[in-house]
Amino acid sequence: MNASFRSAVLATTLIVAAPLGWSGAAEAKPKGADRTITAVDTDSDGTIDLAEAKAAASKVFDAAEKDADGTVDAKELKGRLSRKELKAADPDNDGTLTKDEYLALVEARFKAANPDNDGTLDAKELATPAGRALSRLLK
C-alpha cells in the first residue's frame, strides 16, 4: 500500500468517523487524565481538588529535590517544566524553585485548568492543555 493511498484511507476514515464523535486523539487524552486522577485523588471522588493537587505536588517536589538545597532546578524537574516555564515561575530569578514557588505554580495551573471554578478537576478538564500542564507537575 503506497503512502498516498494510506493517506486517502486515513482521511476518509476521519471524515466518516468525525460526525459519529470518534477521534483517536480524544480517546487517548482521558486515559492520561484518568491516570492522574487515580494517582492524586485521595478521597476517591473521581476529581482532584486543590489540596489533593498540592499534596501530590509536594511529594513530587520532595522526590525531585536531590541535592538538599531546598530548591529544584531544571535538571531535577526532569522535563516537568521547560526552561521558559521555569523562568516564568521563578520570581527571584535564581534559576530554581523553592517548594512554595512550586506549589504557587501548581495553584496557578490548577486555576487555569478549572474554568468552571467549581474547585475540582475532572478527567475532561485534565485532558485540556491547561490540565495536562498541571498533570506534569503532579507525577
ROPA-312589 format. One line per field, with one value per residue: residue number from 1; residue in one letter; x negated, y negated, z of N, C-alpha, C in turn. Coordinates in nm, 2 decimals, decimal comma. Layout:
N
seq = c(NUM | ...)
type = c(a | ...)
n.east = c(X | ...)
n.north = c(Y | ...)
n.up = c(Z | ...)
ca.east = c(X | ...)
ca.north = c(Y | ...)
ca.up = c(Z | ...)
c.east = c(X | ...)
c.north = c(Y | ...)
c.up = c(Z | ...)
END
This chain:
139
seq = c(1 | 2 | 3 | 4 | 5 | 6 | 7 | 8 | 9 | 10 | 11 | 12 | 13 | 14 | 15 | 16 | 17 | 18 | 19 | 20 | 21 | 22 | 23 | 24 | 25 | 26 | 27 | 28 | 29 | 30 | 31 | 32 | 33 | 34 | 35 | 36 | 37 | 38 | 39 | 40 | 41 | 42 | 43 | 44 | 45 | 46 | 47 | 48 | 49 | 50 | 51 | 52 | 53 | 54 | 55 | 56 | 57 | 58 | 59 | 60 | 61 | 62 | 63 | 64 | 65 | 66 | 67 | 68 | 69 | 70 | 71 | 72 | 73 | 74 | 75 | 76 | 77 | 78 | 79 | 80 | 81 | 82 | 83 | 84 | 85 | 86 | 87 | 88 | 89 | 90 | 91 | 92 | 93 | 94 | 95 | 96 | 97 | 98 | 99 | 100 | 101 | 102 | 103 | 104 | 105 | 106 | 107 | 108 | 109 | 110 | 111 | 112 | 113 | 114 | 115 | 116 | 117 | 118 | 119 | 120 | 121 | 122 | 123 | 124 | 125 | 126 | 127 | 128 | 129 | 130 | 131 | 132 | 133 | 134 | 135 | 136 | 137 | 138 | 139)
type = c(m | n | a | s | f | r | s | a | v | l | a | t | t | l | i | v | a | a | p | l | g | w | s | g | a | a | e | a | k | p | k | g | a | d | r | t | i | t | a | v | d | t | d | s | d | g | t | i | d | l | a | e | a | k | a | a | a | s | k | v | f | d | a | a | e | k | d | a | d | g | t | v | d | a | k | e | l | k | g | r | l | s | r | k | e | l | k | a | a | d | p | d | n | d | g | t | l | t | k | d | e | y | l | a | l | v | e | a | r | f | k | a | a | n | p | d | n | d | g | t | l | d | a | k | e | l | a | t | p | a | g | r | a | l | s | r | l | l | k)
n.east = c(-0,09 | -0,07 | -0,20 | -0,03 | 0,22 | 0,27 | 0,29 | 0,52 | 0,71 | 0,69 | 0,78 | 1,04 | 1,15 | 1,13 | 1,31 | 1,55 | 1,57 | 1,57 | 1,83 | 1,96 | 1,86 | 1,62 | 1,28 | 0,95 | 0,74 | 0,88 | 0,97 | 0,74 | 0,66 | 0,83 | 0,74 | 0,48 | 0,55 | 0,72 | 0,54 | 0,39 | 0,59 | 0,64 | 0,40 | 0,38 | 0,62 | 0,71 | 0,94 | 1,11 | 1,32 | 1,34 | 1,25 | 1,01 | 0,91 | 0,78 | 0,63 | 0,56 | 0,41 | 0,19 | 0,08 | -0,01 | -0,19 | -0,37 | -0,49 | -0,61 | -0,79 | -0,95 | -1,07 | -1,20 | -1,39 | -1,70 | -1,96 | -1,95 | -1,92 | -1,69 | -1,56 | -1,45 | -1,58 | -1,60 | -1,72 | -1,66 | -1,39 | -1,33 | -1,21 | -0,95 | -0,89 | -0,95 | -1,25 | -1,17 | -0,92 | -1,00 | -1,16 | -0,95 | -0,81 | -0,97 | -1,01 | -1,23 | -1,43 | -1,65 | -1,70 | -1,60 | -1,33 | -1,17 | -0,99 | -0,76 | -0,73 | -0,70 | -0,46 | -0,29 | -0,30 | -0,17 | 0,09 | 0,16 | 0,17 | 0,37 | 0,60 | 0,61 | 0,68 | 0,94 | 1,20 | 1,47 | 1,47 | 1,54 | 1,38 | 1,28 | 1,12 | 1,20 | 1,18 | 1,22 | 1,15 | 0,88 | 0,78 | 0,75 | 0,52 | 0,43 | 0,49 | 0,33 | 0,08 | 0,08 | 0,09 | -0,16 | -0,31 | -0,24 | -0,31)
n.north = c(0,12 | -0,21 | -0,53 | -0,76 | -0,64 | -0,53 | -0,77 | -0,87 | -0,68 | -0,71 | -0,98 | -0,96 | -0,78 | -0,95 | -1,16 | -1,02 | -0,92 | -1,14 | -1,28 | -1,10 | -1,13 | -1,01 | -1,02 | -0,94 | -1,08 | -1,22 | -1,01 | -0,91 | -1,11 | -1,12 | -0,89 | -0,94 | -1,15 | -1,02 | -0,85 | -1,04 | -1,13 | -0,89 | -0,86 | -1,09 | -1,15 | -1,14 | -1,11 | -0,96 | -1,05 | -1,09 | -1,32 | -1,59 | -1,80 | -2,13 | -2,09 | -1,82 | -1,83 | -1,99 | -1,84 | -1,61 | -1,74 | -1,84 | -1,60 | -1,52 | -1,73 | -1,69 | -1,44 | -1,51 | -1,69 | -1,66 | -1,75 | -1,86 | -2,13 | -2,27 | -2,36 | -2,32 | -2,26 | -2,29 | -2,05 | -1,88 | -1,88 | -1,73 | -1,77 | -1,84 | -2,11 | -2,35 | -2,54 | -2,80 | -2,81 | -2,75 | -2,98 | -3,18 | -3,10 | -3,16 | -3,38 | -3,51 | -3,49 | -3,31 | -3,08 | -2,85 | -2,67 | -2,72 | -2,51 | -2,65 | -2,82 | -2,63 | -2,51 | -2,74 | -2,77 | -2,53 | -2,58 | -2,80 | -2,68 | -2,49 | -2,65 | -2,76 | -2,53 | -2,49 | -2,60 | -2,63 | -2,70 | -2,54 | -2,43 | -2,17 | -1,93 | -1,74 | -1,44 | -1,54 | -1,81 | -1,78 | -1,68 | -1,89 | -2,14 | -2,31 | -2,15 | -1,93 | -2,05 | -2,10 | -1,84 | -1,74 | -1,84 | -1,70 | -1,44)
n.up = c(0,00 | -0,10 | 0,01 | -0,05 | -0,09 | 0,16 | 0,31 | 0,19 | 0,27 | 0,55 | 0,58 | 0,47 | 0,67 | 0,89 | 0,82 | 0,80 | 1,05 | 1,22 | 1,24 | 1,40 | 1,64 | 1,71 | 1,78 | 1,76 | 1,89 | 2,09 | 2,24 | 2,36 | 2,54 | 2,78 | 2,91 | 3,00 | 3,17 | 3,34 | 3,47 | 3,61 | 3,79 | 3,93 | 4,06 | 4,22 | 4,35 | 4,65 | 4,81 | 4,66 | 4,49 | 4,23 | 4,12 | 4,13 | 4,39 | 4,50 | 4,73 | 4,72 | 4,48 | 4,56 | 4,76 | 4,62 | 4,45 | 4,63 | 4,72 | 4,48 | 4,45 | 4,68 | 4,61 | 4,38 | 4,46 | 4,50 | 4,59 | 4,84 | 4,89 | 4,92 | 4,70 | 4,35 | 4,03 | 3,67 | 3,58 | 3,80 | 3,78 | 3,56 | 3,29 | 3,36 | 3,35 | 3,10 | 3,02 | 2,98 | 3,11 | 3,37 | 3,42 | 3,41 | 3,64 | 3,84 | 4,07 | 4,20 | 4,02 | 4,03 | 3,90 | 4,01 | 4,19 | 4,49 | 4,73 | 4,80 | 4,58 | 4,38 | 4,46 | 4,43 | 4,16 | 4,09 | 4,20 | 4,04 | 3,79 | 3,84 | 3,88 | 3,62 | 3,48 | 3,57 | 3,46 | 3,52 | 3,78 | 4,00 | 4,19 | 4,17 | 3,96 | 3,68 | 3,47 | 3,21 | 3,23 | 3,30 | 3,06 | 2,90 | 2,75 | 2,96 | 3,18 | 3,13 | 3,15 | 3,43 | 3,52 | 3,46 | 3,66 | 3,88 | 3,87)
ca.east = c(0,00 | -0,16 | -0,17 | 0,09 | 0,34 | 0,29 | 0,33 | 0,66 | 0,79 | 0,70 | 0,86 | 1,18 | 1,19 | 1,16 | 1,42 | 1,66 | 1,58 | 1,59 | 1,97 | 2,00 | 1,80 | 1,50 | 1,15 | 0,84 | 0,67 | 0,97 | 0,98 | 0,62 | 0,65 | 0,88 | 0,66 | 0,38 | 0,62 | 0,77 | 0,42 | 0,36 | 0,69 | 0,62 | 0,28 | 0,39 | 0,75 | 0,71 | 1,08 | 1,18 | 1,45 | 1,33 | 1,20 | 0,89 | 0,92 | 0,65 | 0,55 | 0,50 | 0,30 | 0,08 | 0,02 | -0,08 | -0,30 | -0,47 | -0,56 | -0,69 | -0,90 | -1,05 | -1,14 | -1,29 | -1,49 | -1,81 | -2,08 | -1,92 | -1,94 | -1,56 | -1,51 | -1,46 | -1,62 | -1,55 | -1,76 | -1,59 | -1,25 | -1,33 | -1,11 | -0,81 | -0,88 | -1,06 | -1,33 | -1,09 | -0,82 | -1,08 | -1,19 | -0,83 | -0,76 | -1,08 | -1,01 | -1,36 | -1,52 | -1,77 | -1,71 | -1,54 | -1,21 | -1,15 | -0,87 | -0,65 | -0,72 | -0,65 | -0,32 | -0,22 | -0,28 | -0,06 | 0,21 | 0,20 | 0,21 | 0,50 | 0,70 | 0,62 | 0,75 | 1,07 | 1,27 | 1,60 | 1,44 | 1,61 | 1,29 | 1,24 | 1,09 | 1,24 | 1,09 | 1,23 | 1,07 | 0,74 | 0,74 | 0,72 | 0,38 | 0,41 | 0,49 | 0,20 | -0,03 | 0,08 | 0,06 | -0,31 | -0,37 | -0,18 | -0,35)
ca.north = c(0,00 | -0,33 | -0,64 | -0,84 | -0,56 | -0,52 | -0,90 | -0,88 | -0,59 | -0,78 | -1,10 | -0,91 | -0,73 | -1,06 | -1,23 | -0,94 | -0,90 | -1,27 | -1,31 | -1,00 | -1,17 | -0,94 | -1,08 | -0,87 | -1,17 | -1,25 | -0,89 | -0,90 | -1,21 | -1,09 | -0,78 | -1,01 | -1,23 | -0,92 | -0,81 | -1,15 | -1,13 | -0,77 | -0,88 | -1,21 | -1,16 | -1,06 | -1,08 | -0,87 | -1,11 | -1,10 | -1,45 | -1,64 | -1,94 | -2,19 | -2,03 | -1,70 | -1,86 | -2,04 | -1,73 | -1,53 | -1,82 | -1,84 | -1,47 | -1,53 | -1,83 | -1,63 | -1,34 | -1,57 | -1,78 | -1,56 | -1,80 | -1,91 | -2,28 | -2,33 | -2,41 | -2,23 | -2,33 | -2,23 | -1,92 | -1,80 | -1,87 | -1,63 | -1,79 | -1,88 | -2,25 | -2,40 | -2,65 | -2,92 | -2,80 | -2,77 | -3,12 | -3,25 | -3,07 | -3,19 | -3,52 | -3,57 | -3,48 | -3,24 | -2,96 | -2,74 | -2,70 | -2,66 | -2,44 | -2,75 | -2,87 | -2,52 | -2,50 | -2,85 | -2,73 | -2,43 | -2,65 | -2,88 | -2,59 | -2,43 | -2,75 | -2,77 | -2,41 | -2,48 | -2,72 | -2,64 | -2,74 | -2,46 | -2,38 | -2,04 | -1,90 | -1,60 | -1,39 | -1,63 | -1,93 | -1,74 | -1,65 | -2,02 | -2,18 | -2,36 | -2,03 | -1,85 | -2,13 | -2,08 | -1,70 | -1,72 | -1,88 | -1,61 | -1,30)
ca.up = c(0,00 | -0,10 | 0,11 | -0,08 | -0,07 | 0,31 | 0,35 | 0,15 | 0,36 | 0,68 | 0,56 | 0,46 | 0,80 | 0,98 | 0,77 | 0,83 | 1,20 | 1,30 | 1,28 | 1,50 | 1,77 | 1,73 | 1,75 | 1,82 | 1,98 | 2,20 | 2,32 | 2,43 | 2,64 | 2,91 | 2,97 | 3,08 | 3,28 | 3,44 | 3,54 | 3,70 | 3,89 | 4,01 | 4,14 | 4,30 | 4,41 | 4,78 | 4,86 | 4,56 | 4,44 | 4,08 | 4,09 | 4,21 | 4,44 | 4,51 | 4,84 | 4,66 | 4,38 | 4,63 | 4,83 | 4,52 | 4,40 | 4,74 | 4,71 | 4,36 | 4,48 | 4,77 | 4,54 | 4,28 | 4,53 | 4,53 | 4,65 | 4,98 | 4,90 | 4,94 | 4,57 | 4,24 | 3,91 | 3,55 | 3,58 | 3,90 | 3,74 | 3,46 | 3,19 | 3,40 | 3,31 | 3,01 | 3,08 | 2,97 | 3,21 | 3,49 | 3,43 | 3,44 | 3,77 | 3,93 | 4,10 | 4,24 | 3,91 | 4,07 | 3,82 | 4,08 | 4,26 | 4,63 | 4,74 | 4,80 | 4,44 | 4,30 | 4,49 | 4,38 | 4,02 | 4,09 | 4,22 | 3,92 | 3,68 | 3,88 | 3,85 | 3,48 | 3,43 | 3,63 | 3,41 | 3,58 | 3,91 | 4,10 | 4,29 | 4,14 | 3,82 | 3,64 | 3,36 | 3,09 | 3,25 | 3,29 | 2,93 | 2,82 | 2,76 | 3,10 | 3,27 | 3,10 | 3,21 | 3,57 | 3,54 | 3,45 | 3,79 | 3,99 | 3,86)
c.east = c(-0,09 | -0,11 | -0,05 | 0,22 | 0,37 | 0,34 | 0,48 | 0,75 | 0,80 | 0,79 | 1,01 | 1,23 | 1,22 | 1,28 | 1,55 | 1,68 | 1,61 | 1,73 | 2,02 | 1,94 | 1,67 | 1,37 | 1,04 | 0,77 | 0,75 | 0,98 | 0,85 | 0,61 | 0,71 | 0,81 | 0,55 | 0,44 | 0,67 | 0,66 | 0,39 | 0,46 | 0,67 | 0,50 | 0,29 | 0,51 | 0,76 | 0,84 | 1,17 | 1,31 | 1,45 | 1,29 | 1,08 | 0,92 | 0,79 | 0,57 | 0,48 | 0,39 | 0,18 | 0,01 | -0,06 | -0,20 | -0,41 | -0,55 | -0,66 | -0,81 | -1,00 | -1,13 | -1,24 | -1,41 | -1,60 | -1,93 | -2,07 | -1,95 | -1,80 | -1,50 | -1,52 | -1,50 | -1,57 | -1,59 | -1,69 | -1,44 | -1,22 | -1,21 | -0,97 | -0,79 | -0,99 | -1,14 | -1,25 | -0,99 | -0,89 | -1,11 | -1,07 | -0,78 | -0,86 | -1,09 | -1,14 | -1,47 | -1,65 | -1,79 | -1,65 | -1,41 | -1,21 | -1,02 | -0,75 | -0,63 | -0,66 | -0,50 | -0,24 | -0,20 | -0,17 | 0,07 | 0,26 | 0,24 | 0,35 | 0,61 | 0,72 | 0,70 | 0,89 | 1,16 | 1,41 | 1,59 | 1,52 | 1,51 | 1,24 | 1,21 | 1,13 | 1,15 | 1,10 | 1,15 | 0,92 | 0,69 | 0,72 | 0,57 | 0,35 | 0,40 | 0,37 | 0,08 | -0,04 | 0,04 | -0,09 | -0,38 | -0,33 | -0,23 | -0,50)
c.north = c(-0,12 | -0,44 | -0,72 | -0,77 | -0,55 | -0,66 | -0,92 | -0,80 | -0,66 | -0,90 | -1,06 | -0,86 | -0,85 | -1,14 | -1,15 | -0,93 | -1,03 | -1,30 | -1,21 | -1,03 | -1,09 | -1,02 | -1,00 | -0,95 | -1,20 | -1,13 | -0,87 | -0,99 | -1,17 | -0,98 | -0,84 | -1,09 | -1,13 | -0,87 | -0,91 | -1,14 | -1,01 | -0,80 | -0,99 | -1,22 | -1,08 | -1,03 | -1,00 | -0,92 | -1,13 | -1,23 | -1,49 | -1,78 | -2,00 | -2,13 | -1,90 | -1,73 | -1,91 | -1,93 | -1,64 | -1,61 | -1,83 | -1,71 | -1,47 | -1,62 | -1,76 | -1,52 | -1,40 | -1,64 | -1,69 | -1,62 | -1,87 | -2,06 | -2,35 | -2,38 | -2,30 | -2,32 | -2,25 | -2,08 | -1,83 | -1,78 | -1,77 | -1,65 | -1,83 | -2,03 | -2,27 | -2,50 | -2,78 | -2,92 | -2,81 | -2,91 | -3,21 | -3,22 | -3,10 | -3,34 | -3,59 | -3,55 | -3,41 | -3,11 | -2,83 | -2,78 | -2,64 | -2,58 | -2,54 | -2,80 | -2,76 | -2,51 | -2,62 | -2,83 | -2,63 | -2,49 | -2,73 | -2,79 | -2,52 | -2,53 | -2,77 | -2,65 | -2,40 | -2,60 | -2,74 | -2,68 | -2,67 | -2,40 | -2,24 | -2,02 | -1,76 | -1,56 | -1,49 | -1,75 | -1,90 | -1,71 | -1,77 | -2,05 | -2,23 | -2,24 | -1,94 | -1,92 | -2,11 | -1,93 | -1,67 | -1,76 | -1,79 | -1,47 | -1,29)
c.up = c(0,00 | -0,01 | 0,08 | -0,07 | 0,08 | 0,36 | 0,31 | 0,24 | 0,50 | 0,68 | 0,55 | 0,59 | 0,89 | 0,95 | 0,81 | 0,98 | 1,28 | 1,33 | 1,39 | 1,63 | 1,80 | 1,69 | 1,82 | 1,92 | 2,10 | 2,29 | 2,41 | 2,55 | 2,77 | 2,98 | 3,06 | 3,20 | 3,38 | 3,53 | 3,65 | 3,82 | 3,98 | 4,11 | 4,24 | 4,39 | 4,54 | 4,84 | 4,77 | 4,52 | 4,29 | 4,03 | 4,17 | 4,26 | 4,46 | 4,62 | 4,79 | 4,57 | 4,46 | 4,71 | 4,74 | 4,47 | 4,51 | 4,74 | 4,59 | 4,39 | 4,57 | 4,70 | 4,44 | 4,34 | 4,58 | 4,61 | 4,78 | 4,99 | 4,91 | 4,81 | 4,46 | 4,12 | 3,79 | 3,54 | 3,68 | 3,85 | 3,62 | 3,35 | 3,23 | 3,36 | 3,20 | 3,08 | 3,08 | 3,09 | 3,35 | 3,52 | 3,47 | 3,58 | 3,88 | 3,97 | 4,14 | 4,13 | 3,94 | 3,99 | 3,89 | 4,14 | 4,40 | 4,63 | 4,73 | 4,65 | 4,35 | 4,33 | 4,44 | 4,23 | 4,00 | 4,11 | 4,10 | 3,81 | 3,71 | 3,85 | 3,70 | 3,42 | 3,48 | 3,59 | 3,47 | 3,73 | 4,02 | 4,20 | 4,27 | 3,99 | 3,79 | 3,52 | 3,23 | 3,11 | 3,25 | 3,15 | 2,84 | 2,83 | 2,90 | 3,20 | 3,25 | 3,16 | 3,36 | 3,60 | 3,54 | 3,59 | 3,91 | 3,98 | 3,84)
END
